[in-house]
């Protein structure tokens, strides 16, 4: 993802800056999605694995990136507190 875009993106709710997910973070989220244990902020089960994503720098919310386009809708965020084994 373009560095200039990352520099201006932030969580639409908290206004916290975001960064790309690491491979271990992405793996943990996809493991939870595969098991059916990942809900978005709107309370809906997350459908489909993430190919890439962005996470707030406070590590509280993940946003999906689809075809290189960040999906920064508040209700589509994925809270990390629901994952017991999310990498530290």
MOPAC internal coordinates of N, CA, C and O (Angstrom, degrees):
PM7 1SCF
backbone

  N    0.0000 0     0.00 0     0.00 0    0    0    0
  C    1.4393 1     0.00 0     0.00 0    1    0    0
  C    1.5309 1   108.19 1     0.00 0    2    1    0
  O    1.2310 1   121.27 1   -36.22 1    3    2    1
  N    1.2977 1   115.18 1   143.78 1    3    2    1
  C    1.4558 1   121.94 1  -177.52 1    5    3    2
  C    1.5334 1   111.06 1   -62.18 1    6    5    3
  O    1.2310 1   120.68 1   -50.06 1    7    6    5
  N    1.3217 1   116.31 1   129.94 1    7    6    5
  C    1.4718 1   122.12 1  -179.24 1    9    7    6
  C    1.5251 1   111.64 1   -58.60 1   10    9    7
  O    1.2310 1   119.97 1   142.68 1   11   10    9
  N    1.3249 1   117.65 1   -37.32 1   11   10    9
  C    1.4703 1   120.28 1   179.95 1   13   11   10
  C    1.5261 1   110.99 1   -63.70 1   14   13   11
  O    1.2310 1   120.32 1   141.61 1   15   14   13
  N    1.3382 1   116.99 1   -38.39 1   15   14   13
  C    1.4564 1   120.58 1   177.65 1   17   15   14
  C    1.5256 1   110.26 1   -66.85 1   18   17   15
  O    1.2310 1   120.52 1   135.01 1   19   18   17
  N    1.3363 1   116.62 1   -44.99 1   19   18   17
  C    1.4664 1   120.01 1   178.64 1   21   19   18
  C    1.5278 1   111.78 1   -59.29 1   22   21   19
  O    1.2310 1   120.49 1   145.24 1   23   22   21
  N    1.3290 1   116.67 1   -34.76 1   23   22   21
  C    1.4616 1   120.68 1  -178.93 1   25   23   22
  C    1.5260 1   112.72 1   -65.64 1   26   25   23
  O    1.2310 1   119.82 1   155.08 1   27   26   25
  N    1.3247 1   117.96 1   -24.92 1   27   26   25
  C    1.4659 1   119.58 1  -178.07 1   29   27   26
  C    1.5334 1   113.66 1  -104.57 1   30   29   27
  O    1.2310 1   120.24 1   164.84 1   31   30   29
  N    1.3340 1   117.14 1   -15.16 1   31   30   29
  C    1.4683 1   119.61 1  -179.99 1   33   31   30
  C    1.5223 1   111.63 1   -75.29 1   34   33   31
  O    1.2310 1   121.42 1   -35.66 1   35   34   33
  N    1.3214 1   114.89 1   144.34 1   35   34   33
  C    1.4556 1   120.89 1   174.56 1   37   35   34
  C    1.5221 1   108.56 1  -153.99 1   38   37   35
  O    1.2310 1   121.05 1   -14.82 1   39   38   37
  N    1.3196 1   115.59 1   165.18 1   39   38   37
  C    1.4562 1   121.26 1   176.71 1   41   39   38
  C    1.5272 1   108.27 1   -60.76 1   42   41   39
  O    1.2310 1   119.83 1   -50.07 1   43   42   41
  N    1.3332 1   117.93 1   129.93 1   43   42   41
  C    1.4646 1   119.73 1  -178.43 1   45   43   42
  C    1.5341 1   113.89 1   -68.45 1   46   45   43
  O    1.2310 1   120.03 1   164.13 1   47   46   45
  N    1.3126 1   117.55 1   -15.87 1   47   46   45
  C    1.4634 1   120.97 1  -179.25 1   49   47   46
  C    1.5348 1   111.03 1   -96.01 1   50   49   47
  O    1.2310 1   120.58 1   123.84 1   51   50   49
  N    1.3302 1   116.49 1   -56.16 1   51   50   49
  C    1.4703 1   120.80 1  -174.85 1   53   51   50
  C    1.5267 1   113.52 1   -91.23 1   54   53   51
  O    1.2310 1   120.74 1   166.21 1   55   54   53
  N    1.3287 1   116.18 1   -13.79 1   55   54   53
  C    1.4714 1   122.67 1  -176.42 1   57   55   54
  C    1.5268 1   112.65 1    66.23 1   58   57   55
  O    1.2310 1   120.24 1  -161.55 1   59   58   57
  N    1.3363 1   117.14 1    18.45 1   59   58   57
  C    1.4544 1   122.68 1   177.54 1   61   59   58
  C    1.5276 1   109.24 1   -76.90 1   62   61   59
  O    1.2310 1   119.38 1   -45.71 1   63   62   61
  N    1.3358 1   118.79 1   134.29 1   63   62   61
  C    1.4630 1   120.86 1   177.50 1   65   63   62
  C    1.5332 1   111.48 1   -60.04 1   66   65   63
  O    1.2310 1   120.90 1   -20.32 1   67   66   65
  N    1.3208 1   115.88 1   159.68 1   67   66   65
  C    1.4635 1   121.50 1  -179.61 1   69   67   66
  C    1.5252 1   110.16 1  -121.09 1   70   69   67
  O    1.2310 1   121.52 1   -18.15 1   71   70   69
  N    1.3248 1   114.69 1   161.85 1   71   70   69
  C    1.4615 1   122.84 1   175.06 1   73   71   70
  C    1.5220 1   107.68 1  -141.31 1   74   73   71
  O    1.2310 1   119.98 1   -17.58 1   75   74   73
  N    1.3306 1   117.63 1   162.42 1   75   74   73
  C    1.4689 1   119.23 1   177.64 1   77   75   74
  C    1.5273 1   111.48 1   -65.75 1   78   77   75
  O    1.2310 1   120.88 1   -31.88 1   79   78   77
  N    1.3288 1   115.92 1   148.12 1   79   78   77
  C    1.4648 1   120.83 1   173.72 1   81   79   78
  C    1.5217 1   109.56 1   -66.28 1   82   81   79
  O    1.2310 1   120.51 1   -36.84 1   83   82   81
  N    1.3300 1   116.64 1   143.16 1   83   82   81
  C    1.4605 1   120.24 1   171.85 1   85   83   82
  C    1.5332 1   107.77 1   -77.88 1   86   85   83
  O    1.2310 1   120.63 1   -12.49 1   87   86   85
  N    1.3092 1   116.40 1   167.51 1   87   86   85
  C    1.4694 1   119.37 1  -179.93 1   89   87   86
  C    1.5292 1   111.18 1   -63.73 1   90   89   87
  O    1.2310 1   119.60 1   143.89 1   91   90   89
  N    1.3362 1   118.37 1   -36.11 1   91   90   89
  C    1.4719 1   119.49 1   179.61 1   93   91   90
  C    1.5317 1   110.87 1   -70.61 1   94   93   91
  O    1.2310 1   119.90 1   142.63 1   95   94   93
  N    1.3349 1   117.81 1   -37.37 1   95   94   93
  C    1.4646 1   120.95 1   176.48 1   97   95   94
  C    1.5209 1   110.42 1   -65.60 1   98   97   95
  O    1.2310 1   120.43 1   136.33 1   99   98   97
  N    1.3254 1   116.79 1   -43.67 1   99   98   97
  C    1.4619 1   121.55 1   178.80 1  101   99   98
  C    1.5254 1   110.54 1   -61.58 1  102  101   99
  O    1.2310 1   120.63 1   137.61 1  103  102  101
  N    1.3307 1   116.39 1   -42.39 1  103  102  101
  C    1.4594 1   120.72 1   178.09 1  105  103  102
  C    1.5157 1   112.68 1   -61.70 1  106  105  103
  O    1.2310 1   120.40 1   138.34 1  107  106  105
  N    1.3336 1   116.83 1   -41.66 1  107  106  105
  C    1.4661 1   121.03 1   179.97 1  109  107  106
  C    1.5210 1   111.15 1   -65.35 1  110  109  107
  O    1.2310 1   120.39 1   138.10 1  111  110  109
  N    1.3301 1   116.86 1   -41.90 1  111  110  109
  C    1.4662 1   120.29 1   179.13 1  113  111  110
  C    1.5224 1   110.02 1   -65.58 1  114  113  111
  O    1.2310 1   120.20 1   134.02 1  115  114  113
  N    1.3151 1   117.22 1   -45.98 1  115  114  113
  C    1.4659 1   120.27 1  -179.08 1  117  115  114
  C    1.5277 1   111.84 1   -64.91 1  118  117  115
  O    1.2310 1   120.18 1   146.48 1  119  118  117
  N    1.3160 1   117.27 1   -33.52 1  119  118  117
  C    1.4705 1   120.70 1   175.92 1  121  119  118
  C    1.5312 1   109.67 1   -62.19 1  122  121  119
  O    1.2310 1   120.32 1   135.98 1  123  122  121
  N    1.3295 1   116.99 1   -44.02 1  123  122  121
  C    1.4678 1   121.02 1   178.96 1  125  123  122
  C    1.5259 1   111.09 1   -67.47 1  126  125  123
  O    1.2310 1   120.33 1   141.30 1  127  126  125
  N    1.3285 1   116.98 1   -38.70 1  127  126  125
  C    1.4766 1   120.81 1   178.02 1  129  127  126
  C    1.5230 1   109.57 1   -62.91 1  130  129  127
  O    1.2310 1   120.70 1   133.77 1  131  130  129
  N    1.3371 1   116.27 1   -46.23 1  131  130  129
  C    1.4726 1   120.86 1   179.63 1  133  131  130
  C    1.5298 1   111.75 1   -59.12 1  134  133  131
  O    1.2310 1   120.53 1   144.42 1  135  134  133
  N    1.3239 1   116.60 1   -35.58 1  135  134  133
  C    1.4609 1   121.43 1  -179.01 1  137  135  134
  C    1.5271 1   112.22 1   -82.74 1  138  137  135
  O    1.2310 1   120.29 1   174.80 1  139  138  137
  N    1.3350 1   117.04 1    -5.20 1  139  138  137
  C    1.4591 1   120.51 1  -179.20 1  141  139  138
  C    1.5147 1   113.57 1    77.86 1  142  141  139
  O    1.2310 1   120.57 1  -158.98 1  143  142  141
  N    1.3372 1   116.52 1    21.02 1  143  142  141
  C    1.4628 1   120.98 1  -176.21 1  145  143  142
  C    1.5206 1   113.69 1  -107.86 1  146  145  143
  O    1.2310 1   119.67 1  -163.24 1  147  146  145
  N    1.3066 1   118.23 1    16.76 1  147  146  145
  C    1.4701 1   120.67 1  -179.00 1  149  147  146
  C    1.5178 1   109.86 1  -113.76 1  150  149  147
  O    1.2310 1   121.22 1   -57.86 1  151  150  149
  N    1.3251 1   115.28 1   122.14 1  151  150  149
  C    1.4646 1   121.35 1   177.11 1  153  151  150
  C    1.5126 1   109.31 1  -114.86 1  154  153  151
  O    1.2310 1   121.10 1   -34.15 1  155  154  153
  N    1.3403 1   115.51 1   145.85 1  155  154  153
  C    1.4578 1   117.68 1   173.18 1  157  155  154
  C    1.5219 1   108.91 1   -83.83 1  158  157  155
  O    1.2310 1   120.61 1    -4.78 1  159  158  157
  N    1.3247 1   116.44 1   175.22 1  159  158  157
  C    1.4657 1   121.08 1  -177.44 1  161  159  158
  C    1.5266 1   111.13 1   -60.53 1  162  161  159
  O    1.2310 1   120.39 1   150.31 1  163  162  161
  N    1.3308 1   116.85 1   -29.69 1  163  162  161
  C    1.4575 1   121.02 1   178.00 1  165  163  162
  C    1.5222 1   113.60 1   -74.24 1  166  165  163
  O    1.2310 1   119.98 1   175.39 1  167  166  165
  N    1.3461 1   117.64 1    -4.61 1  167  166  165
  C    1.4597 1   121.67 1   177.78 1  169  167  166
  C    1.5099 1   115.15 1    89.71 1  170  169  167
  O    1.2310 1   120.18 1  -173.10 1  171  170  169
  N    1.3194 1   117.26 1     6.90 1  171  170  169
  C    1.4640 1   122.41 1   179.94 1  173  171  170
  C    1.5214 1   109.91 1   -95.64 1  174  173  171
  O    1.2310 1   120.53 1   -37.68 1  175  174  173
  N    1.3377 1   116.60 1   142.32 1  175  174  173
  C    1.4640 1   120.27 1   176.30 1  177  175  174
  C    1.5238 1   109.30 1   -61.33 1  178  177  175
  O    1.2310 1   121.07 1   -43.02 1  179  178  177
  N    1.3249 1   115.57 1   136.98 1  179  178  177
  C    1.4604 1   121.05 1   178.75 1  181  179  178
  C    1.5255 1   107.93 1   -72.74 1  182  181  179
  O    1.2310 1   121.20 1   -57.45 1  183  182  181
  N    1.3272 1   115.31 1   122.55 1  183  182  181
  C    1.4658 1   120.83 1  -178.26 1  185  183  182
  C    1.5248 1   109.26 1   -98.81 1  186  185  183
  O    1.2310 1   120.52 1   -60.31 1  187  186  185
  N    1.2788 1   116.61 1   119.69 1  187  186  185
  C    1.4603 1   121.19 1   175.51 1  189  187  186
  C    1.5106 1   113.44 1    89.54 1  190  189  187
  O    1.2310 1   122.12 1   -42.37 1  191  190  189
  N    1.3336 1   113.56 1   137.63 1  191  190  189
  C    1.4645 1   121.41 1   179.15 1  193  191  190
  C    1.5208 1   111.08 1   -63.22 1  194  193  191
  O    1.2310 1   121.07 1   -24.92 1  195  194  193
  N    1.3139 1   115.56 1   155.08 1  195  194  193
  C    1.4576 1   121.35 1   175.49 1  197  195  194
  C    1.5276 1   109.33 1   -89.20 1  198  197  195
  O    1.2310 1   120.69 1   -47.95 1  199  198  197
  N    1.3161 1   116.29 1   132.05 1  199  198  197
  C    1.4597 1   120.68 1   172.79 1  201  199  198
  C    1.5168 1   109.56 1   -84.33 1  202  201  199
  O    1.2310 1   121.32 1   144.89 1  203  202  201
  N    1.3161 1   115.08 1   -35.11 1  203  202  201
  C    1.4583 1   122.50 1   173.69 1  205  203  202
  C    1.5144 1   107.83 1  -156.82 1  206  205  203
  O    1.2310 1   120.97 1   -17.63 1  207  206  205
  N    1.3111 1   115.75 1   162.37 1  207  206  205
  C    1.4450 1   119.97 1  -179.05 1  209  207  206
  C    1.5093 1   111.37 1  -160.40 1  210  209  207
  O    1.2310 1   121.48 1   -10.68 1  211  210  209
  N    1.3135 1   114.77 1   169.32 1  211  210  209
  C    1.4546 1   122.68 1   176.89 1  213  211  210
  C    1.5144 1   107.99 1  -118.94 1  214  213  211
  O    1.2310 1   120.50 1   -34.24 1  215  214  213
  N    1.3159 1   116.64 1   145.76 1  215  214  213
  C    1.4546 1   121.94 1   178.72 1  217  215  214
  C    1.5223 1   108.24 1  -128.66 1  218  217  215
  O    1.2310 1   120.89 1   -37.06 1  219  218  217
  N    1.3219 1   115.91 1   142.94 1  219  218  217
  C    1.4585 1   119.06 1   176.88 1  221  219  218
  C    1.5286 1   108.60 1   -65.25 1  222  221  219
  O    1.2310 1   120.55 1   -30.29 1  223  222  221
  N    1.3320 1   116.55 1   149.71 1  223  222  221
  C    1.4649 1   118.40 1  -176.40 1  225  223  222
  C    1.5254 1   112.69 1   -66.72 1  226  225  223
  O    1.2310 1   119.84 1   163.65 1  227  226  225
  N    1.3239 1   117.90 1   -16.35 1  227  226  225
  C    1.4642 1   120.02 1   173.32 1  229  227  226
  C    1.5345 1   111.42 1   -85.88 1  230  229  227
  O    1.2310 1   120.92 1  -178.82 1  231  230  229
  N    1.3561 1   115.85 1     1.18 1  231  230  229
  C    1.4718 1   124.56 1   174.31 1  233  231  230
  C    1.5265 1   113.77 1    64.42 1  234  233  231
  O    1.2310 1   120.25 1  -149.34 1  235  234  233
  N    1.3287 1   117.13 1    30.66 1  235  234  233
  C    1.4645 1   120.54 1  -178.28 1  237  235  234
  C    1.5208 1   114.29 1   -99.80 1  238  237  235
  O    1.2310 1   119.58 1   149.63 1  239  238  237
  N    1.3461 1   118.40 1   -30.37 1  239  238  237
  C    1.4632 1   120.99 1  -174.30 1  241  239  238
  C    1.5293 1   110.23 1  -136.63 1  242  241  239
  O    1.2310 1   121.76 1   -42.19 1  243  242  241
  N    1.3190 1   114.24 1   137.81 1  243  242  241
  C    1.4719 1   122.18 1   177.49 1  245  243  242
  C    1.5215 1   108.33 1  -111.57 1  246  245  243
  O    1.2310 1   121.17 1   -39.63 1  247  246  245
  N    1.3299 1   115.37 1   140.37 1  247  246  245
  C    1.4629 1   121.91 1   175.52 1  249  247  246
  C    1.5224 1   108.82 1  -121.60 1  250  249  247
  O    1.2310 1   121.15 1   -45.36 1  251  250  249
  N    1.3139 1   115.40 1   134.64 1  251  250  249
  C    1.4579 1   123.47 1   179.11 1  253  251  250
  C    1.5373 1   109.77 1   -68.70 1  254  253  251
  O    1.2310 1   120.89 1   -32.67 1  255  254  253
  N    1.3325 1   115.90 1   147.33 1  255  254  253
  C    1.4627 1   122.06 1   170.59 1  257  255  254
  C    1.5241 1   106.04 1  -118.85 1  258  257  255
  O    1.2310 1   120.25 1   -60.24 1  259  258  257
  N    1.3271 1   117.13 1   119.76 1  259  258  257
  C    1.4662 1   121.91 1  -178.27 1  261  259  258
  C    1.5228 1   109.60 1  -115.30 1  262  261  259
  O    1.2310 1   120.58 1   -58.23 1  263  262  261
  N    1.3178 1   116.51 1   121.77 1  263  262  261
  C    1.4649 1   122.22 1  -179.67 1  265  263  262
  C    1.5231 1   111.32 1    52.58 1  266  265  263
  O    1.2310 1   120.49 1  -140.48 1  267  266  265
  N    1.3352 1   116.67 1    39.52 1  267  266  265
  C    1.4522 1   122.22 1   178.49 1  269  267  266
  C    1.5136 1   114.84 1    80.32 1  270  269  267
  O    1.2310 1   119.95 1  -177.30 1  271  270  269
  N    1.3270 1   117.69 1     2.70 1  271  270  269
  C    1.4663 1   121.77 1  -177.69 1  273  271  270
  C    1.5311 1   109.36 1  -110.80 1  274  273  271
  O    1.2310 1   119.86 1   -61.54 1  275  274  273
  N    1.3345 1   117.87 1   118.46 1  275  274  273
  C    1.4619 1   120.28 1   178.13 1  277  275  274
  C    1.5320 1   111.07 1   -67.07 1  278  277  275
  O    1.2310 1   120.95 1   -45.90 1  279  278  277
  N    1.3291 1   115.79 1   134.10 1  279  278  277
  C    1.4641 1   121.70 1   177.03 1  281  279  278
  C    1.5325 1   106.00 1   -99.55 1  282  281  279
  O    1.2310 1   120.99 1   -87.77 1  283  282  281
  N    1.3299 1   115.71 1    92.23 1  283  282  281
  C    1.4648 1   121.61 1  -172.49 1  285  283  282
  C    1.5324 1   112.36 1   -99.38 1  286  285  283
  O    1.2310 1   120.27 1  -142.97 1  287  286  285
  N    1.3092 1   117.09 1    37.03 1  287  286  285
  C    1.4574 1   121.67 1   177.29 1  289  287  286
  C    1.5292 1   108.69 1   -81.75 1  290  289  287
  O    1.2310 1   119.91 1   -49.11 1  291  290  289
  N    1.3417 1   117.77 1   130.89 1  291  290  289
  C    1.4687 1   120.15 1  -177.03 1  293  291  290
  C    1.5286 1   113.71 1   -51.85 1  294  293  291
  O    1.2310 1   119.90 1   134.99 1  295  294  293
  N    1.3242 1   117.80 1   -45.01 1  295  294  293
  C    1.4647 1   120.88 1  -176.79 1  297  295  294
  C    1.5318 1   113.22 1   -71.63 1  298  297  295
  O    1.2310 1   119.87 1   165.13 1  299  298  297
  N    1.3288 1   117.85 1   -14.87 1  299  298  297
  C    1.4634 1   121.75 1   179.50 1  301  299  298
  C    1.5317 1   112.74 1   -91.95 1  302  301  299
  O    1.2310 1   120.00 1   173.16 1  303  302  301
  N    1.3270 1   117.61 1    -6.84 1  303  302  301
  C    1.4584 1   120.61 1   177.52 1  305  303  302
  C    1.5204 1   110.65 1   -62.76 1  306  305  303
  O    1.2310 1   120.76 1   -27.16 1  307  306  305
  N    1.3167 1   116.15 1   152.84 1  307  306  305
  C    1.4621 1   122.43 1   179.91 1  309  307  306
  C    1.5288 1   107.07 1  -118.37 1  310  309  307
  O    1.2310 1   120.42 1   -67.51 1  311  310  309
  N    1.3193 1   116.80 1   112.49 1  311  310  309
  C    1.4647 1   121.01 1  -179.87 1  313  311  310
  C    1.5153 1   111.28 1   -71.23 1  314  313  311
  O    1.2310 1   120.28 1   -44.77 1  315  314  313
  N    1.3138 1   117.07 1   135.23 1  315  314  313
  C    1.4657 1   120.72 1  -177.44 1  317  315  314
  C    1.5302 1   113.56 1   -82.96 1  318  317  315
  O    1.2310 1   120.05 1   164.24 1  319  318  317
  N    1.3316 1   117.51 1   -15.76 1  319  318  317
  C    1.4693 1   118.93 1  -178.21 1  321  319  318
  C    1.5243 1   112.27 1   -67.30 1  322  321  319
  O    1.2310 1   119.97 1   164.38 1  323  322  321
  N    1.3183 1   117.66 1   -15.62 1  323  322  321
  C    1.4659 1   120.63 1   178.79 1  325  323  322
  C    1.5304 1   112.60 1   -76.87 1  326  325  323
  O    1.2310 1   119.93 1   168.62 1  327  326  325
  N    1.3287 1   117.73 1   -11.38 1  327  326  325
  C    1.4662 1   122.29 1  -177.00 1  329  327  326
  C    1.5261 1   110.19 1  -101.00 1  330  329  327
  O    1.2310 1   120.57 1   -63.42 1  331  330  329
  N    1.3245 1   116.51 1   116.58 1  331  330  329
  C    1.4595 1   120.22 1  -178.44 1  333  331  330
  C    1.5316 1   112.19 1   -73.99 1  334  333  331
  O    1.2310 1   120.37 1   156.25 1  335  334  333
  N    1.3308 1   116.90 1   -23.75 1  335  334  333
  C    1.4684 1   119.35 1  -177.31 1  337  335  334
  C    1.5327 1   113.25 1  -114.70 1  338  337  335
  O    1.2310 1   120.43 1  -149.56 1  339  338  337
  N    1.3436 1   116.79 1    30.44 1  339  338  337
  C    1.4543 1   119.93 1   179.25 1  341  339  338
  C    1.5252 1   108.72 1   -70.14 1  342  341  339
  O    1.2310 1   119.71 1   -48.92 1  343  342  341
  N    1.3409 1   118.15 1   131.08 1  343  342  341
  C    1.4736 1   121.05 1  -176.48 1  345  343  342
  C    1.5321 1   112.58 1   -56.26 1  346  345  343
  O    1.2310 1   121.48 1   -38.17 1  347  346  345
  N    1.3176 1   114.78 1   141.83 1  347  346  345
  C    1.4717 1   120.24 1   179.98 1  349  347  346
  C    1.5100 1   111.82 1   -83.01 1  350  349  347
  O    1.2310 1   120.10 1   180.00 1  351  350  349

